[in-house]
């Protein structure tokens, strides 16, 4: 099964950065993840990323390790 992050248009995906620190985001299933700030931005069922800072979800230590482990970082 393809995740929402994987379904994003590659041109759009290449231009998406974290609105808080303007750094790279990691594909994390149905979210885009910023490991530096430990926040995740949801991608809705229509494939539209919600990049609003106030809507970002905080990620705890265990999930942070899991997300980085899945990406080999």
Jmol script that loads the backbone (N, CA, C; Angstrom):
load data "model"
ATOM      1  N   UNK A   1       0.845  -1.181   0.000  1.00  0.00           N
ATOM      2  CA  UNK A   1       0.000   0.000   0.000  1.00  0.00           C
ATOM      3  C   UNK A   1       0.893   1.248   0.000  1.00  0.00           C
ATOM      4  N   UNK A   2       0.554   2.181  -0.841  1.00  0.00           N
ATOM      5  CA  UNK A   2       1.306   3.420  -0.955  1.00  0.00           C
ATOM      6  C   UNK A   2       0.799   4.430   0.076  1.00  0.00           C
ATOM      7  N   UNK A   3       1.731   5.101   0.739  1.00  0.00           N
ATOM      8  CA  UNK A   3       1.350   6.105   1.732  1.00  0.00           C
ATOM      9  C   UNK A   3       1.006   7.418   1.045  1.00  0.00           C
ATOM     10  N   UNK A   4       0.366   8.286   1.782  1.00  0.00           N
ATOM     11  CA  UNK A   4       0.027   9.604   1.235  1.00  0.00           C
ATOM     12  C   UNK A   4       1.282  10.398   0.896  1.00  0.00           C
ATOM     13  N   UNK A   5       2.316  10.264   1.717  1.00  0.00           N
ATOM     14  CA  UNK A   5       3.566  10.980   1.444  1.00  0.00           C
ATOM     15  C   UNK A   5       4.176  10.509   0.129  1.00  0.00           C
ATOM     16  N   UNK A   6       4.108   9.217  -0.128  1.00  0.00           N
ATOM     17  CA  UNK A   6       4.666   8.667  -1.366  1.00  0.00           C
ATOM     18  C   UNK A   6       3.845   9.067  -2.594  1.00  0.00           C
ATOM     19  N   UNK A   7       2.573   9.393  -2.398  1.00  0.00           N
ATOM     20  CA  UNK A   7       1.696   9.763  -3.507  1.00  0.00           C
ATOM     21  C   UNK A   7       1.801  11.237  -3.902  1.00  0.00           C
ATOM     22  N   UNK A   8       2.490  12.031  -3.112  1.00  0.00           N
ATOM     23  CA  UNK A   8       2.635  13.448  -3.456  1.00  0.00           C
ATOM     24  C   UNK A   8       3.369  13.600  -4.782  1.00  0.00           C
ATOM     25  N   UNK A   9       2.942  14.566  -5.555  1.00  0.00           N
ATOM     26  CA  UNK A   9       3.614  14.867  -6.815  1.00  0.00           C
ATOM     27  C   UNK A   9       5.089  15.156  -6.506  1.00  0.00           C
ATOM     28  N   UNK A  10       6.010  14.519  -7.214  1.00  0.00           N
ATOM     29  CA  UNK A  10       7.435  14.700  -6.916  1.00  0.00           C
ATOM     30  C   UNK A  10       7.907  16.152  -7.010  1.00  0.00           C
ATOM     31  N   UNK A  11       7.348  16.918  -7.917  1.00  0.00           N
ATOM     32  CA  UNK A  11       7.738  18.325  -8.053  1.00  0.00           C
ATOM     33  C   UNK A  11       7.282  19.106  -6.826  1.00  0.00           C
ATOM     34  N   UNK A  12       6.061  18.845  -6.392  1.00  0.00           N
ATOM     35  CA  UNK A  12       5.538  19.505  -5.188  1.00  0.00           C
ATOM     36  C   UNK A  12       6.328  19.056  -3.969  1.00  0.00           C
ATOM     37  N   UNK A  13       6.551  17.753  -3.856  1.00  0.00           N
ATOM     38  CA  UNK A  13       7.254  17.198  -2.691  1.00  0.00           C
ATOM     39  C   UNK A  13       8.651  17.793  -2.544  1.00  0.00           C
ATOM     40  N   UNK A  14       9.326  17.970  -3.646  1.00  0.00           N
ATOM     41  CA  UNK A  14      10.695  18.503  -3.620  1.00  0.00           C
ATOM     42  C   UNK A  14      10.739  19.936  -3.094  1.00  0.00           C
ATOM     43  N   UNK A  15       9.623  20.639  -3.180  1.00  0.00           N
ATOM     44  CA  UNK A  15       9.594  22.037  -2.743  1.00  0.00           C
ATOM     45  C   UNK A  15       9.049  22.226  -1.332  1.00  0.00           C
ATOM     46  N   UNK A  16       8.481  21.178  -0.768  1.00  0.00           N
ATOM     47  CA  UNK A  16       7.916  21.298   0.583  1.00  0.00           C
ATOM     48  C   UNK A  16       9.016  21.274   1.634  1.00  0.00           C
ATOM     49  N   UNK A  17       9.019  22.274   2.479  1.00  0.00           N
ATOM     50  CA  UNK A  17       9.940  22.339   3.611  1.00  0.00           C
ATOM     51  C   UNK A  17       9.136  22.684   4.856  1.00  0.00           C
ATOM     52  N   UNK A  18       9.747  22.528   5.994  1.00  0.00           N
ATOM     53  CA  UNK A  18       9.086  22.865   7.246  1.00  0.00           C
ATOM     54  C   UNK A  18       8.853  24.379   7.308  1.00  0.00           C
ATOM     55  N   UNK A  19       7.631  24.798   7.615  1.00  0.00           N
ATOM     56  CA  UNK A  19       7.366  26.229   7.690  1.00  0.00           C
ATOM     57  C   UNK A  19       8.010  26.910   8.903  1.00  0.00           C
ATOM     58  N   UNK A  20       8.484  26.105   9.858  1.00  0.00           N
ATOM     59  CA  UNK A  20       9.096  26.696  11.049  1.00  0.00           C
ATOM     60  C   UNK A  20      10.587  26.960  10.870  1.00  0.00           C
ATOM     61  N   UNK A  21      11.323  25.962  10.375  1.00  0.00           N
ATOM     62  CA  UNK A  21      12.775  26.147  10.243  1.00  0.00           C
ATOM     63  C   UNK A  21      13.261  26.078   8.794  1.00  0.00           C
ATOM     64  N   UNK A  22      12.336  25.892   7.864  1.00  0.00           N
ATOM     65  CA  UNK A  22      12.616  25.854   6.428  1.00  0.00           C
ATOM     66  C   UNK A  22      13.550  24.711   6.040  1.00  0.00           C
ATOM     67  N   UNK A  23      13.606  23.683   6.889  1.00  0.00           N
ATOM     68  CA  UNK A  23      14.450  22.531   6.621  1.00  0.00           C
ATOM     69  C   UNK A  23      13.692  21.397   5.958  1.00  0.00           C
ATOM     70  N   UNK A  24      14.444  20.383   5.575  1.00  0.00           N
ATOM     71  CA  UNK A  24      13.916  19.214   4.893  1.00  0.00           C
ATOM     72  C   UNK A  24      12.944  18.438   5.790  1.00  0.00           C
ATOM     73  N   UNK A  25      11.953  17.824   5.149  1.00  0.00           N
ATOM     74  CA  UNK A  25      10.983  16.979   5.843  1.00  0.00           C
ATOM     75  C   UNK A  25      11.157  15.535   5.381  1.00  0.00           C
ATOM     76  N   UNK A  26      10.880  14.609   6.287  1.00  0.00           N
ATOM     77  CA  UNK A  26      10.972  13.182   5.997  1.00  0.00           C
ATOM     78  C   UNK A  26       9.575  12.655   5.729  1.00  0.00           C
ATOM     79  N   UNK A  27       9.434  11.800   4.704  1.00  0.00           N
ATOM     80  CA  UNK A  27       8.160  11.128   4.457  1.00  0.00           C
ATOM     81  C   UNK A  27       7.906  10.155   5.599  1.00  0.00           C
ATOM     82  N   UNK A  28       6.738  10.279   6.230  1.00  0.00           N
ATOM     83  CA  UNK A  28       6.411   9.436   7.382  1.00  0.00           C
ATOM     84  C   UNK A  28       4.968   8.940   7.252  1.00  0.00           C
ATOM     85  N   UNK A  29       4.745   8.073   6.293  1.00  0.00           N
ATOM     86  CA  UNK A  29       3.403   7.526   6.110  1.00  0.00           C
ATOM     87  C   UNK A  29       2.436   8.557   5.574  1.00  0.00           C
ATOM     88  N   UNK A  30       1.479   8.933   6.388  1.00  0.00           N
ATOM     89  CA  UNK A  30       0.480   9.927   5.997  1.00  0.00           C
ATOM     90  C   UNK A  30       0.825  11.308   6.534  1.00  0.00           C
ATOM     91  N   UNK A  31       2.091  11.503   6.831  1.00  0.00           N
ATOM     92  CA  UNK A  31       2.572  12.771   7.372  1.00  0.00           C
ATOM     93  C   UNK A  31       3.940  13.098   6.787  1.00  0.00           C
ATOM     94  N   UNK A  32       4.332  14.347   6.956  1.00  0.00           N
ATOM     95  CA  UNK A  32       5.697  14.784   6.675  1.00  0.00           C
ATOM     96  C   UNK A  32       6.297  15.162   8.024  1.00  0.00           C
ATOM     97  N   UNK A  33       7.504  14.677   8.288  1.00  0.00           N
ATOM     98  CA  UNK A  33       8.091  14.799   9.629  1.00  0.00           C
ATOM     99  C   UNK A  33       9.355  15.642   9.623  1.00  0.00           C
ATOM    100  N   UNK A  34       9.449  16.540  10.612  1.00  0.00           N
ATOM    101  CA  UNK A  34      10.655  17.338  10.835  1.00  0.00           C
ATOM    102  C   UNK A  34      11.350  16.769  12.075  1.00  0.00           C
ATOM    103  N   UNK A  35      12.445  16.029  11.894  1.00  0.00           N
ATOM    104  CA  UNK A  35      13.127  15.422  13.043  1.00  0.00           C
ATOM    105  C   UNK A  35      13.874  16.427  13.916  1.00  0.00           C
ATOM    106  N   UNK A  36      14.178  17.583  13.386  1.00  0.00           N
ATOM    107  CA  UNK A  36      14.897  18.592  14.176  1.00  0.00           C
ATOM    108  C   UNK A  36      13.984  19.205  15.239  1.00  0.00           C
ATOM    109  N   UNK A  37      12.741  19.473  14.858  1.00  0.00           N
ATOM    110  CA  UNK A  37      11.780  20.075  15.786  1.00  0.00           C
ATOM    111  C   UNK A  37      10.815  19.046  16.378  1.00  0.00           C
ATOM    112  N   UNK A  38      10.874  17.821  15.853  1.00  0.00           N
ATOM    113  CA  UNK A  38      10.005  16.724  16.295  1.00  0.00           C
ATOM    114  C   UNK A  38       8.530  17.083  16.157  1.00  0.00           C
ATOM    115  N   UNK A  39       8.172  17.533  14.961  1.00  0.00           N
ATOM    116  CA  UNK A  39       6.777  17.817  14.642  1.00  0.00           C
ATOM    117  C   UNK A  39       6.422  17.142  13.319  1.00  0.00           C
ATOM    118  N   UNK A  40       5.152  16.743  13.211  1.00  0.00           N
ATOM    119  CA  UNK A  40       4.653  16.085  12.005  1.00  0.00           C
ATOM    120  C   UNK A  40       3.494  16.885  11.431  1.00  0.00           C
ATOM    121  N   UNK A  41       3.479  16.971  10.118  1.00  0.00           N
ATOM    122  CA  UNK A  41       2.436  17.680   9.383  1.00  0.00           C
ATOM    123  C   UNK A  41       1.598  16.652   8.629  1.00  0.00           C
ATOM    124  N   UNK A  42       0.299  16.652   8.868  1.00  0.00           N
ATOM    125  CA  UNK A  42      -0.603  15.667   8.269  1.00  0.00           C
ATOM    126  C   UNK A  42      -0.802  15.917   6.780  1.00  0.00           C
ATOM    127  N   UNK A  43      -1.056  14.832   6.059  1.00  0.00           N
ATOM    128  CA  UNK A  43      -1.475  14.889   4.661  1.00  0.00           C
ATOM    129  C   UNK A  43      -2.891  14.343   4.635  1.00  0.00           C
ATOM    130  N   UNK A  44      -3.850  15.130   4.147  1.00  0.00           N
ATOM    131  CA  UNK A  44      -5.248  14.691   4.199  1.00  0.00           C
ATOM    132  C   UNK A  44      -5.546  13.621   3.141  1.00  0.00           C
ATOM    133  N   UNK A  45      -6.764  13.103   3.188  1.00  0.00           N
ATOM    134  CA  UNK A  45      -7.162  12.006   2.296  1.00  0.00           C
ATOM    135  C   UNK A  45      -7.156  12.407   0.819  1.00  0.00           C
ATOM    136  N   UNK A  46      -7.119  13.692   0.543  1.00  0.00           N
ATOM    137  CA  UNK A  46      -7.032  14.180  -0.835  1.00  0.00           C
ATOM    138  C   UNK A  46      -5.585  14.415  -1.273  1.00  0.00           C
ATOM    139  N   UNK A  47      -4.631  14.113  -0.384  1.00  0.00           N
ATOM    140  CA  UNK A  47      -3.225  14.281  -0.702  1.00  0.00           C
ATOM    141  C   UNK A  47      -2.698  15.686  -0.515  1.00  0.00           C
ATOM    142  N   UNK A  48      -3.423  16.487   0.275  1.00  0.00           N
ATOM    143  CA  UNK A  48      -3.005  17.871   0.507  1.00  0.00           C
ATOM    144  C   UNK A  48      -2.323  17.989   1.869  1.00  0.00           C
ATOM    145  N   UNK A  49      -1.044  18.350   1.890  1.00  0.00           N
ATOM    146  CA  UNK A  49      -0.344  18.504   3.172  1.00  0.00           C
ATOM    147  C   UNK A  49      -0.851  19.740   3.921  1.00  0.00           C
ATOM    148  N   UNK A  50      -1.072  19.579   5.211  1.00  0.00           N
ATOM    149  CA  UNK A  50      -1.444  20.699   6.081  1.00  0.00           C
ATOM    150  C   UNK A  50      -0.157  21.226   6.700  1.00  0.00           C
ATOM    151  N   UNK A  51       0.346  22.318   6.161  1.00  0.00           N
ATOM    152  CA  UNK A  51       1.624  22.848   6.597  1.00  0.00           C
ATOM    153  C   UNK A  51       1.478  24.012   7.584  1.00  0.00           C
ATOM    154  N   UNK A  52       0.325  24.099   8.228  1.00  0.00           N
ATOM    155  CA  UNK A  52       0.113  25.153   9.217  1.00  0.00           C
ATOM    156  C   UNK A  52       0.843  24.794  10.513  1.00  0.00           C
ATOM    157  N   UNK A  53       1.639  25.708  11.009  1.00  0.00           N
ATOM    158  CA  UNK A  53       2.423  25.478  12.223  1.00  0.00           C
ATOM    159  C   UNK A  53       1.529  25.107  13.396  1.00  0.00           C
ATOM    160  N   UNK A  54       0.409  25.792  13.543  1.00  0.00           N
ATOM    161  CA  UNK A  54      -0.486  25.533  14.670  1.00  0.00           C
ATOM    162  C   UNK A  54      -1.130  24.149  14.621  1.00  0.00           C
ATOM    163  N   UNK A  55      -1.179  23.540  13.443  1.00  0.00           N
ATOM    164  CA  UNK A  55      -1.789  22.220  13.296  1.00  0.00           C
ATOM    165  C   UNK A  55      -0.773  21.081  13.371  1.00  0.00           C
ATOM    166  N   UNK A  56       0.523  21.410  13.441  1.00  0.00           N
ATOM    167  CA  UNK A  56       1.562  20.374  13.508  1.00  0.00           C
ATOM    168  C   UNK A  56       1.414  19.573  14.800  1.00  0.00           C
ATOM    169  N   UNK A  57       1.702  18.273  14.679  1.00  0.00           N
ATOM    170  CA  UNK A  57       1.591  17.364  15.820  1.00  0.00           C
ATOM    171  C   UNK A  57       2.977  17.129  16.404  1.00  0.00           C
ATOM    172  N   UNK A  58       3.084  17.264  17.734  1.00  0.00           N
ATOM    173  CA  UNK A  58       4.352  16.976  18.398  1.00  0.00           C
ATOM    174  C   UNK A  58       4.581  15.468  18.444  1.00  0.00           C
ATOM    175  N   UNK A  59       5.829  15.079  18.286  1.00  0.00           N
ATOM    176  CA  UNK A  59       6.208  13.672  18.264  1.00  0.00           C
ATOM    177  C   UNK A  59       7.046  13.372  19.503  1.00  0.00           C
ATOM    178  N   UNK A  60       6.690  12.282  20.204  1.00  0.00           N
ATOM    179  CA  UNK A  60       7.430  11.933  21.418  1.00  0.00           C
ATOM    180  C   UNK A  60       8.728  11.188  21.069  1.00  0.00           C
ATOM    181  N   UNK A  61       9.552  10.929  22.083  1.00  0.00           N
ATOM    182  CA  UNK A  61      10.867  10.316  21.869  1.00  0.00           C
ATOM    183  C   UNK A  61      10.780   8.949  21.192  1.00  0.00           C
ATOM    184  N   UNK A  62       9.849   8.100  21.624  1.00  0.00           N
ATOM    185  CA  UNK A  62       9.733   6.756  21.044  1.00  0.00           C
ATOM    186  C   UNK A  62       9.361   6.813  19.566  1.00  0.00           C
ATOM    187  N   UNK A  63       8.392   7.653  19.235  1.00  0.00           N
ATOM    188  CA  UNK A  63       7.986   7.763  17.837  1.00  0.00           C
ATOM    189  C   UNK A  63       9.098   8.388  17.000  1.00  0.00           C
ATOM    190  N   UNK A  64       9.796   9.361  17.559  1.00  0.00           N
ATOM    191  CA  UNK A  64      10.922   9.990  16.863  1.00  0.00           C
ATOM    192  C   UNK A  64      11.962   8.930  16.477  1.00  0.00           C
ATOM    193  N   UNK A  65      12.329   8.077  17.438  1.00  0.00           N
ATOM    194  CA  UNK A  65      13.306   7.012  17.155  1.00  0.00           C
ATOM    195  C   UNK A  65      12.776   6.055  16.096  1.00  0.00           C
ATOM    196  N   UNK A  66      11.495   5.726  16.173  1.00  0.00           N
ATOM    197  CA  UNK A  66      10.894   4.806  15.202  1.00  0.00           C
ATOM    198  C   UNK A  66      10.920   5.422  13.800  1.00  0.00           C
ATOM    199  N   UNK A  67      10.544   6.674  13.695  1.00  0.00           N
ATOM    200  CA  UNK A  67      10.522   7.329  12.383  1.00  0.00           C
ATOM    201  C   UNK A  67      11.922   7.433  11.781  1.00  0.00           C
ATOM    202  N   UNK A  68      12.898   7.746  12.577  1.00  0.00           N
ATOM    203  CA  UNK A  68      14.265   7.825  12.065  1.00  0.00           C
ATOM    204  C   UNK A  68      14.824   6.449  11.744  1.00  0.00           C
ATOM    205  N   UNK A  69      14.449   5.457  12.530  1.00  0.00           N
ATOM    206  CA  UNK A  69      14.891   4.093  12.273  1.00  0.00           C
ATOM    207  C   UNK A  69      14.356   3.547  10.971  1.00  0.00           C
ATOM    208  N   UNK A  70      13.104   3.876  10.665  1.00  0.00           N
ATOM    209  CA  UNK A  70      12.497   3.423   9.409  1.00  0.00           C
ATOM    210  C   UNK A  70      13.181   4.045   8.209  1.00  0.00           C
ATOM    211  N   UNK A  71      13.723   5.237   8.378  1.00  0.00           N
ATOM    212  CA  UNK A  71      14.355   5.952   7.269  1.00  0.00           C
ATOM    213  C   UNK A  71      15.861   5.711   7.233  1.00  0.00           C
ATOM    214  N   UNK A  72      16.383   4.927   8.179  1.00  0.00           N
ATOM    215  CA  UNK A  72      17.797   4.609   8.188  1.00  0.00           C
ATOM    216  C   UNK A  72      18.701   5.743   8.607  1.00  0.00           C
ATOM    217  N   UNK A  73      18.160   6.709   9.327  1.00  0.00           N
ATOM    218  CA  UNK A  73      18.982   7.852   9.742  1.00  0.00           C
ATOM    219  C   UNK A  73      19.372   7.726  11.195  1.00  0.00           C
TER     220      UNK A  73
END
end "model"
wireframe off; spacefill off
backbone 0.3
color backbone group
